[in-house]
Amino acid sequence: MTSGSSRIMTGATAALAQLAAEGVEVAVGIPGEHNIALCDAVLDHPRMRFITGRHEQAITFMANSYARASARVAVSLNVGGPGVTNSLTALADAYCDSVPMLLVASCCDRVTLGRGGFHELKDQSAVLQSVTKWHTRVEEVDAVPAAIQRALFEARSGRPGPTAVEIPVGLQCEEAEVRLRTPLPVPRPAADVEAVAEAARHLSAARVPMVLIGGGAARADCGRELVALVECLNAACFTTSLGKGVVPDDHPLSLGWRLVENGPGRIFLDEADVLLVVGSSLGEVETGGWALPLPRKLIHIDICPGIIGRNYRAAVGLTGDAKVVLGQLLDALAGCDVTDRRSPAPRIAALKAQIHARIRDKTSFQFVRTMQAALPDDAVVTNDASVMNAWTLVHLTRTRPRTAYITRSLAALGFAYPAAVGAKLAYPERQAVAVTGDGGFLFTSDALSTAVQYRLNAVALVFNDRSYGTIKQAQIDRFGRAVGVDLVNPDFVRLAEAYGGAGCHVERPDDLRVALAAAFARDVPTVIEVPFEPDRDMF
């Protein structure tokens, strides 16, 4: 579908004009010899911000998080070769966790391929195909708008994911008559009516139904429908890490995260006879290596038909957009009588109270409770893989979707801080805090430079145990010794100040609230270092 009259454009100006027509407002990138024309073309679109950085992994994580926080797409404009390879971790994470994003990368012209050209990879297209949902290489200027249009459609539709468009260096400056394209509408499909009716029959007849909420529910913005459903069914619910906050953690029917997977809430799942799964692939990480026993009667909602039944057999599969399908289910369940179904709410409240009583004196829990008191409901908390990440995801109450997330399936260190910066790009008025260990923070601490440059006061909360702590403990548990995990760190406060930010040390949980309030009042990023070895037993 075309839009308006055609005009003469270069490949670069056509790409950015189509991106602007699609509503893209943020471009991240590091200008280089091969993408200089693409970066220059951003200046033709006043509504589009260009954010630069010091390393493509960090800035592509920013684009990744921007999409996680807002459901909008930011585009990465990177050079080919090293710019592409530096971006692969963030793209692979987006593929694993179904995050919509777009990489527009330069590539060598056809006439130079295979001749050892500048920035040339052996097969850059194959490299990108390995970590993206959809990819293309453009060979004609007039084909650029259609390629961008298709890439954004693929990124946003179905099971979302990263896409990539390669534009040869010469083509970026070559001119041709170009017609822009109208953005393609993203469908929100409904499920088969008969399958919905069958699912409703199983849920109505269930003795103890439960609901599992995954990242697909967060992407579908179906929190209102899920709350209505669990209340209609009088059913307990729990979440994956990516589904945290879709149903508020403090809802009486919510067990939150990991109280079922490998925690004391497991008894609820063991008693369930029907489980409704909404937007989760039931992958290895969330099911303990597919060892989590689920009820034989499984109802699975997912927009991707290939996900349903892939890891656990589904009695009923409902393919469609979660928000739409849940609306269908609620209609089918209208009049459902569950008055004889015992509410799990009192047992859930008692379980949470027992857990809090057992761990309230643990310093890790006290740090989480202090964060809870300091953070508004709409604050975004990003995490790296660490022990404190687990404490945060389990015990930090989130009442809104997209306000706590992690690189889950890929579990890449270095995600948390650039992700907090990306969340600030999406919502400058909200607070953003990265919970990270000292090892993970140093993977991408260069993102502090971007945060300082653009006055983004994303906070890094660095729990410093001077090691890759989780792996060190695993080595000791399994082998009785450790190797390669003890670290020599910089002074994190002085590091932040060297970038032009602020920093402080916090020794006690009581001091963290004051430190966070001061950090939120600044217009530059703050690093809060907590010299601390987290507790292991979080239940």
VENURTA-V937879 format. One record per residue. N is the residue number from 0. SS is DSSP state (A for helix, B for strand, O for the rest). PHI is phi in radians with two decimals (NA if undefined). NEAR is the number of other C-alpha atoms within 10 Angstrom. Layout:
n=N ss=SS phi=PHI near=NEAR
n=N ss=SS phi=PHI near=NEAR
This chain:
n=0 ss=O phi=NA near=10
n=1 ss=B phi=-1.67 near=12
n=2 ss=O phi=-2.42 near=11
n=3 ss=O phi=1.30 near=9
n=4 ss=O phi=-1.47 near=9
n=5 ss=O phi=-1.44 near=13
n=6 ss=B phi=-2.65 near=13
n=7 ss=B phi=-1.33 near=14
n=8 ss=B phi=-2.49 near=20
n=9 ss=B phi=-1.47 near=23
n=10 ss=A phi=-1.04 near=31
n=11 ss=A phi=-1.21 near=27
n=12 ss=A phi=-1.18 near=26
n=13 ss=A phi=-1.13 near=29
n=14 ss=A phi=-1.09 near=29
n=15 ss=A phi=-1.26 near=27
n=16 ss=A phi=-1.14 near=21
n=17 ss=A phi=-1.20 near=22
n=18 ss=A phi=-1.04 near=27
n=19 ss=A phi=-1.11 near=18
n=20 ss=A phi=-1.12 near=18
n=21 ss=O phi=-1.47 near=18
n=22 ss=O phi=1.56 near=14
n=23 ss=O phi=-1.23 near=19
n=24 ss=O phi=-2.05 near=20
n=25 ss=B phi=-2.28 near=22
n=26 ss=B phi=-2.09 near=24
n=27 ss=B phi=-2.01 near=22
n=28 ss=B phi=3.06 near=27
n=29 ss=O phi=-2.14 near=20
n=30 ss=O phi=-1.03 near=18
n=31 ss=O phi=-2.49 near=16
n=32 ss=O phi=-1.02 near=12
n=33 ss=O phi=-1.69 near=24
n=34 ss=O phi=-2.15 near=25
n=35 ss=A phi=-1.09 near=19
n=36 ss=A phi=-1.22 near=20
n=37 ss=A phi=-1.10 near=29
n=38 ss=A phi=-1.13 near=21
n=39 ss=A phi=-1.06 near=14
n=40 ss=A phi=-1.17 near=17
n=41 ss=A phi=-1.04 near=24
n=42 ss=A phi=-1.17 near=14
n=43 ss=A phi=-1.37 near=12
n=44 ss=O phi=-2.22 near=14
n=45 ss=O phi=-1.00 near=9
n=46 ss=O phi=-1.40 near=13
n=47 ss=O phi=-1.72 near=18
n=48 ss=B phi=-1.62 near=16
n=49 ss=B phi=-1.86 near=18
n=50 ss=B phi=-2.01 near=19
n=51 ss=O phi=-1.80 near=21
n=52 ss=O phi=-2.63 near=21
n=53 ss=O phi=-2.02 near=16
n=54 ss=O phi=-2.76 near=16
n=55 ss=A phi=-1.16 near=27
n=56 ss=A phi=-1.09 near=24
n=57 ss=A phi=-1.16 near=30
n=58 ss=A phi=-1.24 near=31
n=59 ss=A phi=-1.28 near=33
n=60 ss=A phi=-1.10 near=31
n=61 ss=A phi=-1.08 near=31
n=62 ss=A phi=-1.11 near=35
n=63 ss=A phi=-1.03 near=32
n=64 ss=A phi=-1.23 near=36
n=65 ss=A phi=-0.92 near=28
n=66 ss=A phi=-1.24 near=24
n=67 ss=A phi=-1.05 near=31
n=68 ss=A phi=-1.28 near=24
n=69 ss=A phi=-2.07 near=16
n=70 ss=O phi=1.18 near=19
n=71 ss=O phi=-1.72 near=20
n=72 ss=O phi=-1.79 near=28
n=73 ss=O phi=-1.83 near=29
n=74 ss=B phi=-1.81 near=25
n=75 ss=B phi=-1.70 near=28
n=76 ss=B phi=-1.91 near=29
n=77 ss=B phi=-2.09 near=30
n=78 ss=O phi=-1.24 near=28
n=79 ss=O phi=-1.24 near=27
n=80 ss=O phi=1.15 near=20
n=81 ss=A phi=-1.14 near=14
n=82 ss=A phi=-1.12 near=23
n=83 ss=A phi=-1.22 near=25
n=84 ss=A phi=-1.14 near=17
n=85 ss=A phi=-1.17 near=19
n=86 ss=A phi=-1.54 near=21
n=87 ss=A phi=-1.11 near=21
n=88 ss=A phi=-1.09 near=22
n=89 ss=A phi=-1.20 near=27
n=90 ss=A phi=-1.20 near=32
n=91 ss=A phi=-1.09 near=22
n=92 ss=A phi=-1.06 near=25
n=93 ss=A phi=-1.10 near=31
n=94 ss=A phi=-1.15 near=24
n=95 ss=A phi=-1.15 near=19
n=96 ss=A phi=-1.77 near=24
n=97 ss=O phi=1.03 near=21
n=98 ss=O phi=-1.88 near=29
n=99 ss=O phi=-1.35 near=32
n=100 ss=B phi=-2.75 near=32
n=101 ss=B phi=-2.35 near=30
n=102 ss=B phi=-1.88 near=27
n=103 ss=B phi=-1.90 near=28
n=104 ss=B phi=-2.15 near=26
n=105 ss=B phi=-1.34 near=31
n=106 ss=B phi=-2.67 near=30
n=107 ss=O phi=-1.21 near=24
n=108 ss=O phi=-1.21 near=15
n=109 ss=A phi=-0.95 near=11
n=110 ss=A phi=-1.21 near=8
n=111 ss=A phi=-1.82 near=11
n=112 ss=O phi=-1.04 near=15
n=113 ss=O phi=1.39 near=12
n=114 ss=O phi=-1.95 near=8
n=115 ss=O phi=1.31 near=11
n=116 ss=O phi=-1.23 near=13
n=117 ss=O phi=-1.06 near=14
n=118 ss=O phi=1.14 near=17
n=119 ss=O phi=-1.43 near=18
n=120 ss=O phi=-1.74 near=20
n=121 ss=O phi=-1.00 near=11
n=122 ss=O phi=-2.71 near=11
n=123 ss=A phi=-1.09 near=19
n=124 ss=A phi=-1.08 near=16
n=125 ss=A phi=-1.15 near=11
n=126 ss=A phi=-1.05 near=14
n=127 ss=A phi=-1.19 near=26
n=128 ss=A phi=-1.09 near=14
n=129 ss=O phi=-1.26 near=14
n=130 ss=O phi=-2.23 near=22
n=131 ss=O phi=-2.19 near=23
n=132 ss=O phi=-1.34 near=23
n=133 ss=B phi=-2.64 near=20
n=134 ss=B phi=-2.62 near=23
n=135 ss=B phi=-2.62 near=18
n=136 ss=B phi=-2.07 near=18
n=137 ss=B phi=-1.66 near=19
n=138 ss=O phi=-2.08 near=16
n=139 ss=O phi=-2.35 near=15
n=140 ss=A phi=-1.03 near=25
n=141 ss=A phi=-1.24 near=22
n=142 ss=A phi=-1.61 near=18
n=143 ss=A phi=-1.10 near=30
n=144 ss=A phi=-1.02 near=26
n=145 ss=A phi=-1.13 near=21
n=146 ss=A phi=-1.16 near=22
n=147 ss=A phi=-1.14 near=28
n=148 ss=A phi=-1.00 near=21
n=149 ss=A phi=-1.16 near=20
n=150 ss=A phi=-1.08 near=24
n=151 ss=A phi=-1.24 near=28
n=152 ss=A phi=-1.10 near=21
n=153 ss=A phi=-1.13 near=23
n=154 ss=A phi=-1.11 near=25
n=155 ss=A phi=-1.66 near=24
n=156 ss=O phi=-1.67 near=17
n=157 ss=O phi=0.98 near=19
n=158 ss=O phi=-1.37 near=23
n=159 ss=O phi=-1.09 near=23
n=160 ss=O phi=3.14 near=27
n=161 ss=B phi=-1.38 near=31
n=162 ss=B phi=-2.27 near=31
n=163 ss=B phi=-2.52 near=28
n=164 ss=B phi=-2.19 near=25
n=165 ss=B phi=-1.71 near=24
n=166 ss=B phi=-2.15 near=30
n=167 ss=B phi=-0.98 near=24
n=168 ss=A phi=-0.98 near=24
n=169 ss=A phi=-1.11 near=18
n=170 ss=A phi=-1.15 near=21
n=171 ss=A phi=-1.08 near=24
n=172 ss=A phi=-1.88 near=17
n=173 ss=O phi=-1.33 near=13
n=174 ss=B phi=-1.82 near=18
n=175 ss=B phi=-2.83 near=18
n=176 ss=B phi=-1.38 near=13
n=177 ss=B phi=-2.26 near=20
n=178 ss=O phi=-2.08 near=22
n=179 ss=O phi=-1.23 near=25
n=180 ss=B phi=-1.89 near=22
n=181 ss=O phi=-1.32 near=16
n=182 ss=O phi=-0.95 near=20
n=183 ss=O phi=-1.39 near=14
n=184 ss=O phi=-1.18 near=9
n=185 ss=O phi=-1.61 near=13
n=186 ss=O phi=-1.25 near=12
n=187 ss=O phi=-2.15 near=16
n=188 ss=O phi=-1.24 near=15
n=189 ss=O phi=-1.59 near=19
n=190 ss=O phi=-1.52 near=22
n=191 ss=O phi=-1.02 near=14
n=192 ss=A phi=-1.10 near=14
n=193 ss=A phi=-1.17 near=10
n=194 ss=A phi=-1.15 near=16
n=195 ss=A phi=-1.09 near=24
n=196 ss=A phi=-1.10 near=16
n=197 ss=A phi=-1.15 near=17
n=198 ss=A phi=-1.07 near=24
n=199 ss=A phi=-1.09 near=21
n=200 ss=A phi=-1.12 near=14
n=201 ss=A phi=-1.11 near=20
n=202 ss=A phi=-1.20 near=24
n=203 ss=A phi=-1.17 near=19
n=204 ss=A phi=-1.50 near=14
n=205 ss=O phi=-1.10 near=19
n=206 ss=O phi=-1.44 near=17
n=207 ss=O phi=-2.39 near=22
n=208 ss=B phi=-1.39 near=26
n=209 ss=B phi=-2.41 near=26
n=210 ss=B phi=-2.28 near=26
n=211 ss=B phi=-1.92 near=22
n=212 ss=B phi=-1.97 near=28
n=213 ss=O phi=-1.94 near=24
n=214 ss=A phi=-1.11 near=25
n=215 ss=A phi=-1.09 near=26
n=216 ss=A phi=-1.21 near=30
n=217 ss=A phi=-1.12 near=26
n=218 ss=A phi=-1.15 near=27
n=219 ss=A phi=-1.44 near=17
n=220 ss=O phi=0.97 near=17
n=221 ss=O phi=-1.97 near=22
n=222 ss=A phi=-1.03 near=21
n=223 ss=A phi=-1.09 near=13
n=224 ss=A phi=-1.16 near=21
n=225 ss=A phi=-1.18 near=23
n=226 ss=A phi=-1.05 near=17
n=227 ss=A phi=-1.08 near=15
n=228 ss=A phi=-1.24 near=18
n=229 ss=A phi=-1.14 near=18
n=230 ss=A phi=-1.25 near=15
n=231 ss=A phi=-1.08 near=17
n=232 ss=A phi=-1.49 near=23
n=233 ss=O phi=0.97 near=20
n=234 ss=O phi=-2.03 near=25
n=235 ss=B phi=-1.25 near=27
n=236 ss=B phi=-2.30 near=29
n=237 ss=B phi=-2.52 near=27
n=238 ss=B phi=-2.22 near=29
n=239 ss=O phi=-1.41 near=24
n=240 ss=A phi=-1.10 near=23
n=241 ss=A phi=-1.34 near=30
n=242 ss=A phi=-1.72 near=28
n=243 ss=O phi=-1.05 near=29
n=244 ss=O phi=1.60 near=27
n=245 ss=O phi=-1.08 near=28
n=246 ss=O phi=-1.67 near=30
n=247 ss=O phi=-0.90 near=19
n=248 ss=O phi=-1.03 near=23
n=249 ss=O phi=-1.62 near=14
n=250 ss=O phi=-1.16 near=17
n=251 ss=O phi=-1.01 near=17
n=252 ss=O phi=-1.73 near=26
n=253 ss=B phi=-1.73 near=24
n=254 ss=B phi=-1.57 near=26
n=255 ss=B phi=1.32 near=31
n=256 ss=B phi=-1.88 near=27
n=257 ss=O phi=1.19 near=22
n=258 ss=O phi=-1.32 near=23
n=259 ss=O phi=-1.86 near=22
n=260 ss=O phi=-0.97 near=20
n=261 ss=O phi=-2.57 near=14
n=262 ss=O phi=-2.11 near=13
n=263 ss=O phi=-1.19 near=14
n=264 ss=O phi=-1.30 near=21
n=265 ss=A phi=-1.00 near=16
n=266 ss=A phi=-1.03 near=11
n=267 ss=A phi=-1.10 near=20
n=268 ss=A phi=-1.18 near=24
n=269 ss=A phi=-1.10 near=14
n=270 ss=A phi=-1.50 near=14
n=271 ss=O phi=-1.22 near=20
n=272 ss=O phi=-1.89 near=19
n=273 ss=B phi=-2.42 near=25
n=274 ss=B phi=-2.15 near=26
n=275 ss=B phi=-1.71 near=22
n=276 ss=B phi=-1.84 near=26
n=277 ss=B phi=-2.06 near=29
n=278 ss=O phi=1.24 near=29
n=279 ss=O phi=-2.21 near=22
n=280 ss=O phi=-1.46 near=24
n=281 ss=O phi=0.92 near=23
n=282 ss=O phi=-1.36 near=15
n=283 ss=O phi=-1.04 near=13
n=284 ss=O phi=-1.15 near=15
n=285 ss=O phi=-1.37 near=23
n=286 ss=O phi=-2.06 near=19
n=287 ss=O phi=1.06 near=13
n=288 ss=O phi=1.29 near=10
n=289 ss=O phi=1.07 near=14
n=290 ss=O phi=-1.67 near=10
n=291 ss=O phi=-1.22 near=17
n=292 ss=O phi=-1.33 near=13
n=293 ss=O phi=-1.86 near=18
n=294 ss=O phi=-0.98 near=19
n=295 ss=O phi=-1.10 near=14
n=296 ss=B phi=-1.64 near=20
n=297 ss=B phi=-1.97 near=23
n=298 ss=B phi=-1.95 near=27
n=299 ss=B phi=-2.13 near=28
n=300 ss=B phi=-1.83 near=29
n=301 ss=B phi=-2.77 near=26
n=302 ss=O phi=-1.34 near=25
n=303 ss=O phi=-1.81 near=17
n=304 ss=O phi=-1.09 near=16
n=305 ss=O phi=-1.21 near=11
n=306 ss=O phi=-1.37 near=20
n=307 ss=O phi=-1.17 near=24
n=308 ss=O phi=1.39 near=17
n=309 ss=O phi=-1.20 near=12
n=310 ss=O phi=-1.94 near=13
n=311 ss=O phi=-2.35 near=18
n=312 ss=O phi=-1.12 near=15
n=313 ss=O phi=-1.78 near=20
n=314 ss=O phi=-1.22 near=15
n=315 ss=B phi=-2.40 near=19
n=316 ss=B phi=-1.89 near=23
n=317 ss=B phi=-2.08 near=27
n=318 ss=B phi=-1.54 near=22
n=319 ss=O phi=2.85 near=22
n=320 ss=O phi=-1.18 near=29
n=321 ss=A phi=-1.03 near=29
n=322 ss=A phi=-1.13 near=24
n=323 ss=A phi=-1.20 near=17
n=324 ss=A phi=-1.14 near=26
n=325 ss=A phi=-1.11 near=25
n=326 ss=A phi=-1.08 near=19
n=327 ss=A phi=-1.09 near=18
n=328 ss=A phi=-1.11 near=22
n=329 ss=A phi=-1.09 near=20
n=330 ss=A phi=-1.10 near=13
n=331 ss=A phi=-1.21 near=18
n=332 ss=O phi=-1.60 near=20
n=333 ss=O phi=-0.97 near=10
n=334 ss=O phi=1.53 near=10
n=335 ss=O phi=-1.09 near=15
n=336 ss=O phi=-1.73 near=12
n=337 ss=O phi=-2.07 near=17
n=338 ss=O phi=-1.12 near=9
n=339 ss=O phi=-1.60 near=7
n=340 ss=O phi=-1.62 near=14
n=341 ss=O phi=-1.17 near=12
n=342 ss=O phi=-1.26 near=18
n=343 ss=O phi=-1.42 near=17
n=344 ss=A phi=-0.99 near=17
n=345 ss=A phi=-1.08 near=11
n=346 ss=A phi=-1.19 near=15
n=347 ss=A phi=-1.12 near=19
n=348 ss=A phi=-1.09 near=16
n=349 ss=A phi=-1.15 near=11
n=350 ss=A phi=-1.09 near=16
n=351 ss=A phi=-1.09 near=18
n=352 ss=A phi=-1.13 near=11
n=353 ss=A phi=-1.12 near=13
n=354 ss=A phi=-1.11 near=14
n=355 ss=A phi=-1.09 near=16
n=356 ss=A phi=-1.14 near=11
n=357 ss=A phi=-1.26 near=12
n=358 ss=A phi=-1.97 near=16
n=359 ss=O phi=-1.10 near=14
n=360 ss=O phi=-1.58 near=10
n=361 ss=O phi=-1.31 near=15
n=362 ss=A phi=-1.09 near=16
n=363 ss=A phi=-1.04 near=24
n=364 ss=A phi=-1.15 near=23
n=365 ss=A phi=-1.15 near=16
n=366 ss=A phi=-1.13 near=23
n=367 ss=A phi=-1.14 near=22
n=368 ss=A phi=-1.11 near=19
n=369 ss=A phi=-1.18 near=19
n=370 ss=A phi=-1.01 near=20
n=371 ss=A phi=-0.99 near=17
n=372 ss=A phi=-1.22 near=12
n=373 ss=A phi=-1.55 near=17
n=374 ss=O phi=-1.71 near=20
n=375 ss=O phi=-1.22 near=12
n=376 ss=O phi=-1.05 near=15
n=377 ss=O phi=-1.63 near=18
n=378 ss=O phi=-1.12 near=21
n=379 ss=B phi=-1.80 near=26
n=380 ss=B phi=-2.00 near=28
n=381 ss=B phi=-1.90 near=29
n=382 ss=B phi=-2.38 near=30
n=383 ss=O phi=-1.74 near=27
n=384 ss=O phi=-1.18 near=23
n=385 ss=O phi=-2.93 near=23
n=386 ss=A phi=-1.11 near=20
n=387 ss=A phi=-1.16 near=26
n=388 ss=A phi=-1.04 near=24
n=389 ss=A phi=-1.12 near=18
n=390 ss=A phi=-1.01 near=20
n=391 ss=A phi=-1.18 near=24
n=392 ss=A phi=-1.15 near=24
n=393 ss=A phi=-1.33 near=22
n=394 ss=A phi=-1.90 near=23
n=395 ss=O phi=-1.44 near=21
n=396 ss=O phi=-1.36 near=20
n=397 ss=O phi=-2.09 near=26
n=398 ss=O phi=-1.93 near=18
n=399 ss=O phi=-2.33 near=19
n=400 ss=O phi=-1.21 near=25
n=401 ss=O phi=1.09 near=28
n=402 ss=O phi=-2.00 near=23
n=403 ss=B phi=-2.71 near=28
n=404 ss=B phi=-2.70 near=26
n=405 ss=B phi=-2.58 near=27
n=406 ss=O phi=-1.29 near=26
n=407 ss=O phi=-1.54 near=19
n=408 ss=O phi=-1.26 near=17
n=409 ss=O phi=-1.34 near=16
n=410 ss=O phi=0.94 near=17
n=411 ss=O phi=-1.49 near=18
n=412 ss=O phi=-1.15 near=22
n=413 ss=O phi=1.65 near=27
n=414 ss=A phi=-1.33 near=31
n=415 ss=A phi=-1.05 near=35
n=416 ss=A phi=-1.25 near=37
n=417 ss=A phi=-1.06 near=32
n=418 ss=A phi=-1.15 near=36
n=419 ss=A phi=-1.12 near=32
n=420 ss=A phi=-1.12 near=34
n=421 ss=A phi=-1.08 near=30
n=422 ss=A phi=-1.13 near=32
n=423 ss=A phi=-1.18 near=26
n=424 ss=A phi=-1.11 near=25
n=425 ss=A phi=-1.27 near=24
n=426 ss=O phi=-2.36 near=17
n=427 ss=O phi=-1.02 near=15
n=428 ss=O phi=-1.43 near=11
n=429 ss=O phi=-1.64 near=18
n=430 ss=O phi=-1.45 near=23
n=431 ss=B phi=-2.39 near=29
n=432 ss=B phi=-2.26 near=31
n=433 ss=B phi=-1.71 near=28
n=434 ss=B phi=-1.76 near=26
n=435 ss=B phi=-2.56 near=28
n=436 ss=B phi=-1.57 near=33
n=437 ss=A phi=-1.15 near=25
n=438 ss=A phi=-1.13 near=26
n=439 ss=A phi=-1.13 near=23
n=440 ss=A phi=-1.06 near=26
n=441 ss=O phi=-1.29 near=18
n=442 ss=O phi=-1.07 near=17
n=443 ss=O phi=-2.41 near=22
n=444 ss=O phi=-1.14 near=21
n=445 ss=O phi=-1.07 near=19
n=446 ss=A phi=-1.10 near=28
n=447 ss=A phi=-1.01 near=31
n=448 ss=A phi=-1.09 near=19
n=449 ss=A phi=-1.11 near=21
n=450 ss=A phi=-1.08 near=30
n=451 ss=A phi=-1.16 near=20
n=452 ss=A phi=-1.06 near=17
n=453 ss=O phi=-1.84 near=15
n=454 ss=O phi=0.94 near=16
n=455 ss=O phi=-1.89 near=25
n=456 ss=O phi=-1.51 near=28
n=457 ss=O phi=-1.23 near=33
n=458 ss=B phi=-1.75 near=27
n=459 ss=B phi=-1.80 near=29
n=460 ss=B phi=-1.80 near=25
n=461 ss=B phi=-1.75 near=26
n=462 ss=B phi=-1.52 near=24
n=463 ss=B phi=-1.79 near=22
n=464 ss=O phi=-1.91 near=18
n=465 ss=O phi=1.02 near=17
n=466 ss=B phi=-2.91 near=20
n=467 ss=O phi=-1.42 near=19
n=468 ss=A phi=-1.09 near=21
n=469 ss=A phi=-1.15 near=16
n=470 ss=A phi=-1.26 near=15
n=471 ss=A phi=-1.04 near=16
n=472 ss=A phi=-1.14 near=17
n=473 ss=A phi=-1.11 near=13
n=474 ss=A phi=-1.08 near=15
n=475 ss=A phi=-1.13 near=12
n=476 ss=A phi=-1.07 near=11
n=477 ss=A phi=-1.55 near=9
n=478 ss=A phi=-2.11 near=9
n=479 ss=O phi=1.33 near=9
n=480 ss=O phi=-2.77 near=11
n=481 ss=O phi=-2.42 near=15
n=482 ss=O phi=-2.58 near=9
n=483 ss=O phi=1.24 near=9
n=484 ss=O phi=-2.03 near=15
n=485 ss=B phi=-1.47 near=14
n=486 ss=O phi=-2.09 near=14
n=487 ss=O phi=-1.85 near=9
n=488 ss=O phi=-1.83 near=13
n=489 ss=O phi=-1.30 near=10
n=490 ss=O phi=-1.32 near=11
n=491 ss=A phi=-1.14 near=23
n=492 ss=A phi=-1.15 near=17
n=493 ss=A phi=-1.18 near=15
n=494 ss=A phi=-1.09 near=16
n=495 ss=A phi=-1.06 near=24
n=496 ss=A phi=-1.17 near=16
n=497 ss=A phi=-1.11 near=13
n=498 ss=A phi=-1.35 near=19
n=499 ss=O phi=1.81 near=17
n=500 ss=O phi=-1.67 near=23
n=501 ss=B phi=-2.16 near=24
n=502 ss=B phi=-2.68 near=23
n=503 ss=B phi=-2.76 near=17
n=504 ss=B phi=-1.76 near=18
n=505 ss=O phi=-2.21 near=20
n=506 ss=O phi=-1.70 near=12
n=507 ss=O phi=-2.16 near=14
n=508 ss=A phi=-0.97 near=18
n=509 ss=A phi=-1.09 near=13
n=510 ss=A phi=-1.46 near=13
n=511 ss=A phi=-1.18 near=22
n=512 ss=A phi=-1.07 near=20
n=513 ss=A phi=-1.12 near=13
n=514 ss=A phi=-1.12 near=18
n=515 ss=A phi=-1.18 near=21
n=516 ss=A phi=-1.06 near=12
n=517 ss=A phi=-1.15 near=12
n=518 ss=A phi=-1.13 near=24
n=519 ss=A phi=-1.17 near=20
n=520 ss=A phi=-1.42 near=9
n=521 ss=O phi=-1.50 near=15
n=522 ss=O phi=-1.90 near=16
n=523 ss=O phi=-2.24 near=22
n=524 ss=O phi=-1.22 near=30
n=525 ss=B phi=-2.21 near=30
n=526 ss=B phi=-1.85 near=28
n=527 ss=B phi=-1.89 near=24
n=528 ss=B phi=-1.64 near=23
n=529 ss=B phi=-2.09 near=22
n=530 ss=B phi=-1.19 near=16
n=531 ss=O phi=-2.98 near=17
n=532 ss=O phi=-1.91 near=17
n=533 ss=O phi=-1.10 near=22
n=534 ss=O phi=-1.22 near=14
n=535 ss=O phi=-1.61 near=14
n=536 ss=O phi=-1.46 near=10
n=537 ss=O phi=-1.73 near=21
n=538 ss=O phi=-2.10 near=19
